[in-house]
Amino acid sequence: MAPHAVSVTQADSALTLDPQPEKASLKQSIVNHAPLRTLFPPLVIEEHPIDEVPRLKVVVVGAGIAGINAGALLPRKVPNIDLVILERHADLGGTWHTNVAQKYDTEKHIRYGTSVTRADWSDEKSKWVLKIVTNGLETVEEADFLITATGYFSDPRLPNYPGRDEYEGHLVHSSLWDPAFDPAGKRVAVIGNGASGLQIVPQLQKLSSHVDHYARSKTWIAGSFTGEELHRGPGRTPPPQDPEAYLKHRKKLEEASFSRFSTIIKGGPTNTQSKETFTKLMSNRLGDRTDLLEKITPDYSPNCRRLTPGPGYLEAITQPNVGYISTPISKFTKTGIALQDDTTHDYDAIICSTGADTTFAPHFPVVSNGINLQTAWRPGVGPEHQPGFPDTYLGIGAPQFPNFLQILDPNSTGLGGTIPRAIETQVTYAAKILRKVSTQGIRTITLSIQATAEFRAYCESFFPRTVMSENCSSWYNGGIAGGRIHGIWPGSGTHAVLSRRDPRWEDFDYTYRNEHGNRFAWFGNGWTTKDVKAADGQEDLNFTPYLKVESVTGDIDLKALHEDGFDL
C-alpha cells in the first residue's frame, strides 16, 4: 500500500473513535485514497529556535495575596512573560503584603490606583481588551491573557435596610474601618456575627459604654482553627532566626488545619463529636447564661457555614454593657435602628460586619461569546439560559472564555490547609498553562464545555454528602440557605492540590498562531538557542545541566530526574 493511503477498515475504525462531523469529509477522502498532503497543506518552516518564545502579555487584576503570589511566581515560571498587575487601591495595604512584595520584587509589575471597568475578548485580535481607569482617566489596554485575582471578600456589602442614608451617626463597614473613630464611652451597634463581628465585639466591650450585637442567624463558635489560642509576645512564638524551631511551629499550626476535613462529612462520627465539643465549649464560656446559649446555638451542623473562631466573644456578651439582639432589623433611623417588634435603639455608631458579595461574580463585566460573567453568575440576574451561579472548571476558569484564568475564586480552595498554599498551587497551575501557550505556538486555549459540565456534575454529586448542603446561609452557597455550593472545592485541601497537580490538556480546546493551524509549527527550524550559539563558536553553554554531583555519587533522586522543564 502506498505511504499516503489508508485502508477503508482503518478509516472506519478512526471514525468510530472520533465521530465528529468534520471527520466525515476526511473519512471520505481517505476512502477515496486522496493523498494526505492535499488534506494537510505543507508547512512552511518558521525560522526560529524551538526555545525562542514570543512575548506573552498577561494582566492580573488584583494585588492582594493572590496577585502578589502571581507577581512572585509567574515571572520565574513563564519564559518571556510581560506581566502587569492592576490594583485599584493606592498601595498594598498591610505590612505582610509589603514585605513579601519587596522580597520578591513584585511591585515593579504593579500599577496602583488602577481599576478595570470592563474586559472584552476580541476574536479578531485573539486578545483581551480592557477598559481601565487611572486617576479618573480611562484608557484601553490589550492582553494575551487575563487572570482575575480579586479574592473572596474584596467587595464589602453594607446591609440594605431602609433609611441607611438617613442615619446621622458614624456608620462604617468593618473592612473599611476608620482609624480616627474612637469608640470610648459611646453606644455602639455591631451588625453581623461572622468572623469580623465576633472579633470586634470583645474589643468594643472594653471601651464603649454599651454595645449591642445584632445577629440575624445562629452560629457555632470555636476557640480557634488550630485548637488553641495563640498570643504574640516575647517567647511565645519561635523567632524566624531559629529556622528549625520556627519550622516546627509552622508545621504544628498547618498540620492541625489539614486534619479538619472529616468534620464536614454528613452523619460522620467526627462531625457529631464536633457538635458535642462546641456545645460544651460554648456552654462553659457562657457560664449561667443559658438564655444566650439557646439564642446562639444553631440547629445545623458545625461547618455548614464557615466556623467562626471567637476568642473572648462569648465572655464579652455576658457582660452588663453588652446586649445580644436576634430580633430582625426593620430599618435604620436618624438616631439608630428600628426592629420588627417596633422597638428602637439609639447609637453613636453602627459597625456593619455584614461580609462581602459572595456570588463570586466578577466586579466588572467580563465578556466573551456574548456571555457576561458579571450577570451570568448571579442568581436571577442574567438571561434565562445562563447558569445563575459560578460555572467553573476546577475553580480556575470558565468555558467559552479563551485565555482566561482565575485565582482564589469559585470552587478553588478545599477545606483544610492554608490559603497561601492553595494560592501558590493555583498560580503554579496557571503558570503551566501560560508556559504551554507561550512555548508551543498556541494562540488561544479554552476550557471545554463538556469537561466543565462533568466537573459541575461531580460537584453536585459530592456536596450533598457534606454538612455544607444543610439549611444554613454561608459564603459557600452565596448566602442562599440550602443553595448550590460553589465557594469551596469538592474535596479536601490536599485533594484539590492533587487534582490540579498537572493540567488535563485534553480538557482544553486550542487554536494556533501558525496560519495553517499546524500544531507542530512551534518546533521552529530544528535548532535550539544553544545550538545556534555553539555554531557561532560560543563556549561554556552547559548542554548537560542534568549531570550533577549526584550523578557521580549515585545519590540521584530518580523521582525528580528529568522532570524539570528548564533542565534542558
N, C-alpha and C positions, 0 to 999 in steps of 0.2 A: 504494500500500500504506500502511496506517495506520502512524503512527510507532511504535506499540508492537508491531507484528507483524514477524516474520522469516520468510523463505521456508523451506520444507522443505529445499531444497537447501543453504541456508546452515546450517541446523541440523545436517544430516548432515555437512557439512564441519567444523563446530565439534566434533562428537562424534568424528570421525575423528582430529582433532588431539589430543584430550584424552579418551580413552575410560575415564573413571573411573566407577564405579557410580553415584555421586551425580549424575553428569551425565545419567543415563538419564531420571530424572523431569523434569529441566529440559528435556531434548530433547522429551519427550512433551508438556510444557506449551507449549513453543514451537510444536510441530507443531499443537497444538490452538488456536493463536493466543491463548493466555492472556496477558493484559496483564502486562508485566514488573513493574508496580508491585505485583502480587499475589505475585510471586515474591521481590521485594526490597522490604520494607516502607519507607515514607517515613522519612527520617532526621530526627530532632529535632536542630536545630542546637545545638551546645554553645556557650554564651555565654562565649567567651574568645578573645583574640587568638591567632593561629596560633603565635606565638613565646612564648607564656606556657606554659612547660612544667612538668609536675609534678615534685615532688622524687623523685629516684631513689636509693634506699638500696643502696649497693654495699659488700660486705665482701670485703676481700682478706686471705687467710691467708698470713702470712709477711712479714717486714720485712727481708729480705736485699736483694741488689742489685735483684732484680725488684720486690719490694714498694716499695722506695724510689723506683724509676722510676715505678711506678704512682702513688705519692703526689705525685710532682712533675708528671706529665703529665696524669693523668685530671682533676684539678680545673680545669686550664687548657683542656681539650679538650671536656669534657662539661658542658653548662649545668645548673645546679641539682642537682649531684650531692651526695649525703650520703655521704662516703667514710669508712670505718673500716678500719684495718689492724690485724690481730691478730697479735701477736708473742709467742711462748712464753718467750723469754728476757727478762731484766731490762733489757737495753739493746741498742743496735745492735751493739756489739762490733766495734771497728775504727775507726781514725782516718778512713779514707776514707769509710766509711758515715756516720759522724757529721758530717763536714764537708759532704758532699753533702746530707744530710737537713736540716741547718741552713740551708744556702744557699737551698734551695728550699722551706723551711718545711713539710717533710713530717711532722715529728714531732707536729704538732697533730692528725694523723689516726691516730697510732699508740697502741695500748693495749699496754703491756708486761706481761710475766708472765701472759699470757692464752693458754690452749691451747684449740683446738677439739677436742672429743672425738667429735662426730658432726654430720653435716649431712643433713637430710631435705628433699626437695622436697614441698611441700604443694600438690596440685592445687586444693584447696578455696580456699586463700588466694592461690595463684599466687605463693608466696614460699618462700625457703629458711628452714628452721627450724634454727638452730644451737644445739647444746649447748656451752657454753664454761665453762671453769674458770679463775677468777682467785683466787689466794691460797687455794686449797682450796675456794672457794665456787662451786658450779655454778649457772649461770643460763641462760636461754634468750634468744636474740636472733634477730630476723627480718630478712631482707634481700630486696630485689627481685632482686639479682644476687649470685652467689658466684664469686669468682676465686681459684684456688689459685696461689700463687707461692712454693712451699716449696723449690724448687731441686732440682738433681740429686743432691747429696751431703749432704743435711741430716740423714740418719738413719744415723749411724755403725754399722758392723756389726763386732762382735768375732767372732773365729773360734770355732766351736762344738766344738772338740776336747774330749774328756772331761777332767775334772779341772781345768777352768779355775778354778772356785771354790776349789779346794784349794791353789792356788799361793800361797805366803806372801810373795813379794817384791812389788815395785812393778809393777803391770800397768795399762797405760793405752792407750786408742786415740789415735792421733797427732792426730786432730782435737780431742781433749779434753785436750790437753797440760797437765800440772800445772806451772806456773811455779816451784813450790817444789822440784821434783825437780832434784837435782844429779847428773849422770852422771859427774862427775870420779872417776877411779880405780875405777870399777865395771865389772863384767862385765854386758854388755847384749846382749839379743837383739832384733832387728828382724824382724818377720814381715810379708812382703808387699813386692813390688817394683813397685808403682805409683809415681805421682809423689811422694807424701809419703815413701815408703820410700827412694827414691833421693836425696831431699833431706836426709833425716835422717842417713843412714849417714856421709857425709863429715864432718858436724859432730861426731857422736859419736866418730868415729875420732880426732879431735884431743884428746878429753878423757878417754875411757874407757880402762880398762886393756885391755879386749878387747871386740870387737863381732862377733857372728855375724849374718849376714844370711840369713834363710830365704826362698828364692824358689821357690815351687811351680811356676811356669811361666817360660818364657824371654821376653825382651822386647828389642825394638830400642831402643837408647839414642841419642838425638840430642843435639847440643850445645845448641841452643835452637831454639825455633819460628821465630825471626826470622833464623837463620843466623849469629848472632854472640852472644857472651855479653856482657851489659851489666852495668856496675857503677855503683853510686851513688857520688857523691863530687863535690867541687868541680871544675867544668869538664867533667864527664863527661856531664851531661845539661843541655841548654839550660834556663835558668830560665823560668818562666811569664811573668816580667816582660818577656821578649823574645818577643812573640807570634809573629812571623814565623819565628824560629829554632825555637821550640817546636813550631809547627805543622809545620814541615819534618821535625822529629824524629819527631813522632807519625805523620805520613803514611808515613815510611820504615818504621816498625815495622808499621803496619797493612797497607800495600801488600804487604809480604812474606808476611803471613798469608793474604791473598786469593789468592796465586799457588799455593797448595798443592793445589788441587782435583784437578789431573790426576794426582797421585800415587796416588789411590785407584782408578783405573781398572785393572781386572784385565788383566794382559798388556801394558799400555801401556809405551812406552819410558821415561816418567818414573818409573814405579814400579820398573822394572828398574834404572834408574840410581840411584834412591834406595837400593835394596838394596845395590848395589856401594859407594855412598858411605858408608853407615852401617857396613858390614862393615869397610871400610878405616879409618874413624874409630875404631871400637871396637878394632880390632887395634892401631893406633898408640898408643892411650891405655893399653892393657893391656901394652904392651911385650912382654917374652918370656914372659908368662903365657898361653901358647896353651891351657893346660888350662882357664882361665877363659873364654876366647873360645868354646870348644866348649860349655861349660855354659850360656853366656848367649845365644848366637845362636839365634834361632827358626828353625823350618822353614816358617813362614808369612811372607807378605809384609809389609813395613812398612805401617803404617796399618790392618792388620787389627784391631788394638786401638789405642787412643789412643797416639800417640807420646809417649815419656817423656823429657823433657829432663833430663839428669843431669850438670850441671857439677860436676866433681870426684869423681863417684861411681866411675868406672872406676879412677881413680888411687887412690882410698881402699881399694878391695877388694884391691889388690895389696900393701898394707902388712902388715907382720908381725903387727899386732894385730887384723886383720880376717879373719874366715872367711866363705866363701860356701858355703851348705849348700842343696842341691837335693833331698836325701833327704826324702820326705814325713814330716810330723809325725804321730805316733801319738796322743799325749796330753800334757797338762800334768802335772807332778808338783809336789810341795810345794816343790821347790827349783829347778824349771826345766822342761825339755822332754825328752820321750822320742820317739825316732824309730822308724820302721817297721823299721829294721835292728837294733833293740834297743839302740842306743846311747843314752846320756843326757847332757844338758848342764845344768850349774847356772848360774843367773844371779841377779844382784841385781835386775834389772829386765827386763821384757819390754814392748817397744813394738809395738803392733799397728797396722801401716799397712795394714789389710785393707779399706779402702774403705767403701762405704755400700750401703744397699739400692738396687739399680739396677733393680728391677722397674718403677719409676715408678708403682706403685700408690699412691694417697693414704695418708697416715699414719693416717688416721681414716676411719670409714665415711662414704661419700658415696653417698646412696641416692635413687633415683628410679625410678618404674615397676617396683618390685620388684627392681631391679638395684643391687648394692653394688659400686662400683668397686674398693674395697679388696680384695675377693676375686675379682671378675670379671676383673681384670687380672693376677692372679698365676697362674703355671703350676701346674696340678694342685690348686688350692685351691677355686675356685668351682664352681658347678653345671656339669654336662656341657655344657649348651647355651651357656655363656658362653665368651668367647674364650680366656682364659688368657694374654692379652698386652694391652698398651695399644692399644685400638682407637679411634684418634682421627681427626678431620678436620683436616687441615693443621696438626696439632700444637697446636690451640687449643681443643679441646673434644670432647665425645662425644655421639653421638646418644641420644635419649630422656632427655636431661638438660637441661631448659629453663633458660634464663638462667644458664648455667654456662660459664665460660671458664677457660683455663689459660695460664700464662706460664712459659716455660723448663721445659717438660715434654716428654713423648714426641714424637718427630718434629718438634721445634720449631726446632732450630738446624742450619744446614748446615755442612759442612766448609769452613773458610776464613773470614776475617773475625774480628771480635771479639765476645765475649759481650755487652758493653754495647750495641753497635749492634743486635745481634739482639734484645735485650730491648726497646730503645726502639721498634723497628719492631713488635714483637708488642704492646706496650702501646698503640701508636698504632692498630693494627688493632682491638684491644679497644675503644678509645675510639670508633671509628667505629660499632661495633655498639651500644655504650651510647647514643651520640648519636642513632642511628636509633630506638632503643626509646623514649628519653625525649621525642623531638620529634615522633614520628609515631603516637602513640596506641597503641603496641604493648604488650600485656600480657606475652606470652611469645614468645621466639624460640628455636627448637630446631633443631639440625643434623639434616638429613635422613639417614635410614638409607641411602638409595640413594647419596647423594653420599659418605658415609663409606665405603661398600663400594667405590666406584670409586676413592677415594683409596687405600684399602688395596690394591686390585689394582695400582695404579700402583707403590706401594712394593714389592710382592712381585715385580714385573717389573723394577724398577730395580736393587735391591740385589744380585742375582746378577751384575750387570755389574761389581761392585766387589770389592776385596780384603777388605772387611769381612765378606763371606759365607764366607771361608775358615775353617778349623777352629781358631779361637782363642777364648778366653774374654775378654769385654770388657764394659764398661758399655753398648756399643752393642747387645748382644744379651742384656742382663740376666744376664750371667755364664754363659750356656749356650753352650759352644763349638759353633759352626756353627749356632746358633739364629737365630730370626727377628730381624731388625734393627728396633729401634724407638726407639733412643736418639738418632737423628740424622735430619735432613731428607733426603729422597731427591733430593739435588742439592747444588750449591754454596751457600755463604752468600749470594752475590748472587742466585742462583736463588730461594732462599727468600724474600728480600726482595721480588723482583719478583712472585712467585706470590701473596704476601699484600699487595700494594700496595693493592688495593681489595677489599673483601668481594664474593663472588659471592652476591648476595642471593637468587638462585634456588635456592641450596643450603640454604635455611632454611625451616622451617615457622613460621607465625605465628598467634597469637590476638590479639584487640584488646580494649582497655579498654571501648570502646563496647558497650552492652548488645545491640545488633543485630549486632555484629561488623563494622560498616561501616569499611572501611579508610581512608575519607576524613573520618571524623568529626574527626580532628585538625586539619582546616582551620579549625575553630572558627567564628567568626561573620563571617569575611571581613576582619577587621581585623588589623593588627599593633600592637604596643605603641607604635610611633612614630606610627601613625595616631591612636591614642587620645590620646596626649599632644598631638599637633598640634591635635586637635579641642578639647582643653581649653585651648588658647592657648599652650602651651609652645613656645618658640623654640629655635633652635640645636640641632636634633635630628640634623643631618647625615644627610639622606636620600641623600647622594651620596658615600659613602666610596670608591666605585670611581673617583672623579675625583681624581687625584693630580697632582703636579707633572709626572710623566712623561707625563700626558695632554696637557700643553701643549708640552713639549719634543719629544715624539714618540718618546722612549726607552721605549716600553711593552714590557714582557715579555709578548708575546702568548701564550706557553705557559702563563703563570700567570694570565692575565686571566680574571676572574670564577670562578676555581677555589676561592677562599677562601670557605668556607661562612658565615663570620662577616661578610664584606663585603657586607652587605645594604643 
